Amino acid sequence: MADNKTRLDVEFAGLLAASGVPVSEEERAELRKAYDTLCDLAKRVRTPGRDWTAKPMPSFAATPVAEPKE
């Protein structure tokens, strides 16, 4: 678990550095919360062998109903 936390710390710091956008400590804390939430979500929904481009759920569309003719 500690290795995962360290890895996420490094990834997050790298993302902030790569953005080149200056952020305050308050913004950094909020961004980190959002990043941790997204990482947690990704960990729960990703499955081994599933391509990252796969849709998370099937797409459903309603069948168009023919307009009544007057």
Secondary structure, 3 states (H helix, E strand, C coil): CHHHHHHHHHHHHHHHHHHCCCCCHHHHHHHHHHHHHHHHHHHHHCCCCCCCCCCCCCCCCCCCCCCCCC
